[in-house]
């Protein structure tokens, strides 16, 4: 995985965390300049690598800032599968439990990155 892509993605998502606003997968890809297929695979690899980095460093999962488009603005099922692999979540991959986990994580992310930003 290219370090430049990861750094750019992390920077983008940290900015989103500070304003407390999620991005759709399409917006994430566009903001990173990922336009050529396989767009989904490229985004997935980046987001999963960020998840592994955050888990290793005991940080909130910044990839939570990227959600599916539509009325249910939570990450896709694969996100929860990776969380399970990292032993960070053991619930259902959709429904009320997944929504609650995601909402709680978004609050943690905003608090964590606001605190980091204010310490600079």
VEXMI-940754 format. One record per residue: x, y, z of N, C-alpha, C, O, CB in turn. Coordinates in steps of 0.2 Angstrom, whole numbers. Glycine has a CB too. Layout:
% VEXMI-940754
> X, Y, Z, X, Y, Z, X, Y, Z, X, Y, Z, X, Y, Z
...
This chain:
% VEXMI-940754
> 4, -6, 0, 0, 0, 0, 4, 6, 0, 9, 7, 4, -5, 0, 6
> 3, 11, -4, 7, 17, -4, 6, 21, 2, 0, 23, 3, 5, 21, -11
> 11, 23, 5, 11, 27, 11, 7, 34, 9, 4, 37, 13, 18, 29, 13
> 9, 37, 3, 6, 43, 1, -2, 43, 1, -5, 47, 4, 8, 45, -6
> -5, 37, -2, -12, 37, -2, -15, 36, 5, -20, 39, 7, -14, 30, -6
> -11, 32, 10, -14, 32, 16, -13, 38, 20, -18, 40, 24, -9, 27, 20
> -8, 42, 19, -7, 49, 23, -12, 53, 20, -15, 57, 24, 0, 51, 21
> -14, 53, 14, -19, 58, 11, -26, 56, 14, -30, 60, 16, -19, 58, 3
> -27, 50, 14, -34, 47, 16, -34, 49, 24, -40, 51, 26, -34, 40, 15
> -29, 48, 28, -30, 49, 35, -31, 57, 36, -35, 59, 40, -23, 47, 38
> -27, 61, 32, -28, 68, 33, -35, 70, 31, -38, 74, 35, -23, 72, 28
> -38, 68, 26, -44, 69, 24, -49, 67, 29, -54, 71, 31, -46, 66, 17
> -49, 61, 32, -53, 59, 37, -53, 63, 43, -58, 64, 47, -53, 51, 38
> -47, 65, 45, -46, 68, 51, -49, 75, 51, -52, 78, 55, -38, 70, 53
> -49, 78, 45, -52, 85, 44, -60, 84, 44, -63, 88, 47, -51, 88, 37
> -62, 78, 42, -69, 77, 42, -71, 76, 50, -77, 78, 52, -71, 71, 38
> -67, 72, 53, -68, 71, 60, -69, 78, 64, -73, 78, 69, -63, 67, 63
> -65, 82, 63, -65, 89, 66, -71, 93, 65, -74, 96, 69, -59, 93, 64
> -74, 92, 59, -81, 95, 58, -87, 90, 59, -93, 92, 59, -81, 97, 51
> -85, 84, 61, -90, 79, 63, -95, 77, 57, -101, 76, 58, -95, 82, 68
> -92, 77, 51, -96, 75, 45, -93, 69, 42, -87, 69, 40, -96, 81, 40
> -97, 64, 40, -95, 58, 37, -95, 60, 29, -97, 65, 27, -100, 52, 38
> -91, 55, 26, -91, 55, 18, -94, 49, 16, -94, 44, 19, -84, 56, 16
> -97, 49, 10, -99, 43, 7, -93, 40, 3, -88, 43, 3, -105, 45, 1
> -94, 34, 2, -88, 30, -2, -87, 34, -8, -81, 35, -10, -90, 23, -3
> -92, 36, -12, -91, 40, -18, -87, 47, -17, -82, 48, -20, -97, 42, -21
> -89, 50, -11, -85, 56, -10, -78, 55, -8, -73, 59, -10, -89, 60, -4
> -77, 50, -4, -70, 48, -2, -66, 46, -8, -60, 49, -8, -71, 42, 3
> -68, 42, -12, -65, 41, -19, -63, 47, -23, -57, 48, -25, -68, 36, -23
> -68, 51, -23, -67, 57, -27, -62, 62, -24, -58, 65, -27, -74, 61, -28
> -63, 63, -17, -58, 67, -14, -51, 65, -14, -46, 69, -14, -60, 68, -7
> -50, 58, -15, -43, 55, -15, -41, 55, -22, -35, 53, -24, -43, 48, -12
> -45, 57, -27, -44, 56, -34, -44, 49, -37, -40, 48, -42, -37, 60, -35
> -47, 45, -34, -48, 38, -36, -54, 38, -41, -59, 38, -39, -49, 33, -31
> -52, 38, -48, -57, 38, -53, -58, 32, -57, -63, 31, -60, -57, 44, -57
> -52, 28, -58, -52, 23, -62, -53, 16, -59, -51, 15, -53, -45, 23, -66
> -56, 12, -62, -58, 5, -59, -51, 1, -57, -46, 2, -60, -62, 1, -63
> -51, -2, -52, -57, -4, -48, -57, 1, -42, -54, 0, -37, -56, -11, -45
> -62, 6, -42, -62, 11, -37, -64, 8, -30, -61, 10, -25, -68, 16, -39
> -69, 4, -30, -71, 1, -23, -65, -3, -20, -64, -2, -14, -77, -4, -24
> -62, -7, -24, -56, -11, -21, -51, -7, -19, -48, -8, -13, -53, -16, -27
> -49, -1, -22, -44, 3, -20, -46, 7, -13, -42, 7, -9, -42, 9, -25
> -52, 9, -13, -55, 12, -7, -55, 7, -1, -53, 9, 4, -62, 15, -8
> -57, 1, -3, -57, -4, 3, -50, -5, 6, -50, -6, 12, -60, -10, 0
> -45, -6, 1, -39, -7, 4, -36, -2, 8, -33, -3, 13, -34, -8, -2
> -37, 5, 6, -35, 10, 10, -39, 10, 17, -35, 11, 22, -36, 17, 6
> -45, 10, 17, -49, 10, 23, -47, 4, 28, -47, 5, 34, -57, 10, 21
> -46, -2, 25, -44, -7, 29, -37, -6, 32, -36, -8, 38, -45, -14, 25
> -33, -4, 28, -26, -2, 31, -26, 3, 37, -23, 2, 42, -21, 0, 25
> -30, 8, 36, -31, 13, 41, -34, 10, 47, -32, 11, 53, -36, 19, 39
> -39, 5, 46, -42, 2, 52, -37, -2, 56, -37, -2, 62, -48, -3, 49
> -33, -6, 52, -27, -10, 55, -22, -5, 59, -21, -7, 65, -23, -14, 50
> -21, 0, 56, -16, 5, 60, -19, 8, 66, -16, 8, 71, -14, 11, 55
> -26, 10, 65, -29, 13, 71, -30, 8, 77, -29, 9, 83, -36, 15, 69
> -32, 2, 75, -32, -4, 80, -26, -5, 84, -25, -6, 90, -35, -10, 77
> -20, -5, 80, -14, -7, 82, -12, -1, 87, -8, -3, 92, -9, -7, 77
> -14, 5, 86, -12, 11, 90, -17, 13, 95, -16, 18, 98, -10, 17, 86
> -22, 9, 96, -28, 10, 100, -31, 16, 100, -33, 20, 104, -25, 9, 108
> -32, 18, 93, -36, 24, 92, -43, 23, 89, -44, 17, 87, -32, 29, 86
> -47, 28, 90, -54, 26, 87, -53, 25, 79, -48, 27, 76, -58, 33, 88
> -57, 21, 76, -57, 19, 70, -59, 24, 65, -65, 25, 63, -61, 12, 69
> -54, 28, 62, -56, 33, 58, -60, 32, 52, -63, 36, 49, -49, 37, 56
> -59, 26, 49, -62, 23, 43, -70, 23, 44, -74, 23, 39, -60, 16, 41
> -72, 24, 50, -79, 25, 52, -82, 31, 49, -88, 31, 48, -80, 25, 59
> -78, 36, 47, -80, 42, 44, -83, 41, 37, -86, 46, 34, -75, 47, 44
> -82, 35, 34, -84, 34, 27, -90, 29, 27, -90, 24, 30, -78, 31, 23
> -96, 31, 24, -102, 28, 25, -105, 27, 18, -104, 30, 13, -107, 32, 30
> -110, 22, 18, -114, 21, 12, -119, 27, 11, -121, 30, 16, -117, 14, 12
> -120, 28, 5, -125, 33, 3, -132, 31, 4, -134, 25, 4, -124, 35, -5
> -136, 35, 6, -143, 34, 8, -145, 35, 15, -142, 38, 18, -145, 26, 6
> -151, 33, 16, -154, 34, 23, -151, 31, 29, -150, 34, 34, -161, 33, 23
> -147, 25, 28, -144, 22, 33, -136, 23, 32, -133, 20, 29, -145, 14, 33
> -134, 29, 35, -127, 31, 33, -122, 28, 38, -120, 31, 43, -127, 39, 34
> -121, 22, 37, -116, 18, 41, -112, 15, 36, -113, 14, 30, -119, 13, 46
> -106, 12, 38, -101, 8, 34, -105, 2, 31, -110, 0, 34, -95, 7, 37
> -102, 0, 26, -104, -7, 23, -103, -13, 27, -99, -12, 32, -101, -8, 16
> -106, -18, 25, -105, -24, 29, -97, -26, 30, -95, -29, 35, -108, -30, 26
> -93, -26, 25, -86, -28, 25, -83, -24, 31, -78, -27, 34, -83, -26, 19
> -85, -18, 32, -82, -14, 38, -82, -18, 44, -78, -18, 48, -85, -7, 38
> -88, -20, 46, -90, -24, 52, -86, -30, 52, -84, -33, 57, -97, -25, 53
> -85, -33, 46, -82, -40, 46, -74, -39, 48, -71, -43, 51, -82, -43, 39
> -71, -33, 45, -64, -32, 47, -64, -30, 55, -59, -32, 58, -62, -26, 43
> -69, -26, 57, -69, -25, 65, -69, -31, 69, -66, -32, 74, -75, -21, 66
> -73, -36, 66, -73, -43, 70, -67, -46, 70, -64, -49, 75, -79, -47, 67
> -63, -46, 64, -57, -49, 63, -52, -46, 68, -47, -49, 70, -54, -48, 56
> -53, -39, 69, -48, -36, 74, -50, -36, 81, -47, -34, 85, -48, -28, 72
> -56, -40, 82, -59, -41, 89, -61, -34, 92, -60, -33, 98, -54, -44, 93
> -63, -30, 88, -66, -23, 90, -73, -23, 91, -76, -18, 94, -63, -18, 86
> -77, -28, 88, -84, -28, 87, -86, -35, 86, -83, -39, 82, -87, -23, 81
> -91, -37, 90, -94, -44, 89, -101, -45, 88, -104, -50, 88, -92, -48, 96
> -104, -39, 86, -111, -39, 85, -113, -41, 78, -109, -43, 74, -114, -32, 87
> -120, -39, 76, -122, -40, 70, -119, -35, 65, -117, -30, 67, -130, -40, 69
> -119, -37, 59, -116, -33, 54, -120, -27, 51, -119, -23, 47, -113, -37, 48
> -127, -28, 53, -132, -23, 51, -137, -22, 56, -137, -26, 61, -135, -25, 44
> -141, -17, 56, -146, -17, 61, -144, -12, 67, -139, -8, 67, -148, -23, 64
> -148, -12, 72, -148, -8, 78, -141, -8, 81, -138, -3, 83, -153, -9, 83
> -138, -14, 82, -132, -14, 85, -126, -11, 81, -122, -8, 84, -130, -22, 87
> -126, -12, 75, -121, -9, 71, -122, -2, 70, -117, 2, 71, -122, -12, 63
> -128, 1, 70, -129, 8, 70, -127, 11, 76, -123, 16, 76, -137, 9, 69
> -128, 8, 82, -126, 10, 89, -119, 11, 89, -116, 16, 91, -129, 6, 94
> -115, 5, 87, -108, 5, 87, -105, 11, 83, -100, 14, 85, -105, -2, 85
> -108, 12, 77, -105, 17, 73, -106, 24, 76, -102, 28, 76, -109, 16, 66
> -112, 25, 78, -113, 32, 81, -109, 33, 87, -106, 39, 88, -121, 32, 84
> -108, 28, 91, -103, 29, 97, -96, 30, 95, -92, 34, 97, -103, 23, 101
> -94, 27, 89, -87, 27, 87, -86, 34, 84, -81, 37, 84, -86, 22, 81
> -91, 37, 80, -91, 44, 77, -90, 49, 83, -86, 54, 82, -97, 45, 73
> -93, 48, 89, -92, 53, 94, -85, 52, 97, -82, 57, 98, -97, 51, 100
> -82, 46, 98, -76, 45, 100, -71, 48, 95, -66, 51, 97, -74, 37, 101
> -72, 47, 89, -67, 50, 84, -67, 58, 84, -62, 61, 84, -69, 48, 77
> -73, 61, 85, -73, 68, 85, -70, 71, 91, -66, 76, 91, -81, 71, 85
> -71, 67, 97, -67, 69, 103, -60, 69, 102, -56, 73, 104, -70, 65, 109
> -58, 63, 100, -51, 61, 100, -47, 66, 95, -42, 69, 97, -50, 54, 97
> -50, 68, 89, -46, 72, 84, -47, 79, 86, -43, 83, 84, -49, 71, 77
> -52, 81, 89, -53, 88, 92, -48, 89, 97, -44, 94, 97, -60, 89, 95
> -47, 85, 102, -42, 85, 107, -35, 85, 104, -31, 90, 106, -42, 79, 112
> -33, 81, 99, -27, 81, 96, -26, 88, 92, -20, 91, 93, -26, 76, 91
> -31, 90, 89, -30, 97, 85, -29, 102, 90, -25, 107, 89, -36, 98, 81
> -32, 102, 96, -31, 108, 101, -25, 108, 104, -22, 113, 107, -37, 108, 106
> -21, 102, 104, -15, 101, 108, -9, 104, 103, -4, 105, 106, -14, 94, 109
> -11, 105, 97, -5, 107, 92, -3, 114, 93, 1, 117, 90, -8, 106, 85
